[in-house]
Amino acid sequence: MRKTYILAGSIFIVCIAVFVIVQSGGKTPHIPSSNDTDSEKAASILFSSSTRDVSLAVATSSRLTSTPYIVIGTAKLRIGIADTEATRELGLSGRTNLALDEGLFFVTDTPNMLGIWMKDMNFPIDVIWFDNNLKVITIVSNMLPDSYPTVYNPTVPAQYVLEVNAGVASKEGIKVGQKAVLINSSH
């Protein structure tokens, strides 16, 4: 009788695994570990079985599900949101660095000639301006800290701006005309 339950449980696990793989487009589900980074999927399927029980667990991390991302070119970047006058003016000023998979995303209520300066910056950045549909309209690469007080502007009014490490735009194939996608952001 015990072997029947184990066999039935094993068949159940195989059926669930096949269903999940088919639903995920043939990709094997991610099994969460303590080494996961923010770029891992927010929800992962973990299958666990033993001779005493068969279980299916959905592992979800609130830290992952609440982190806003922007996807553009080949990049998926964690973003901080600058959506007030004070946070937009501060930008990345005073920070000593920025992780390669991070950026600061500026949000305004309406498109405008949103200027960016390098006041109190400690590292070079690429700046990407977007229209109200998240289409790239202007890119300025390798803005240097010593360029302050120069103010850089988009070629046409922009509603959003993304600041990333210098070289990211080129490395990730980000070009004028591309559309970005925001994930886990209310903006």
Summary of the structure (lengths in Angstrom):
residues: 187
radius of gyration: 22.1
end to end distance: 56.5
largest distance: 79.4
contacts: 508
relative contact order: 0.16
helix: 21%
strand: 35%
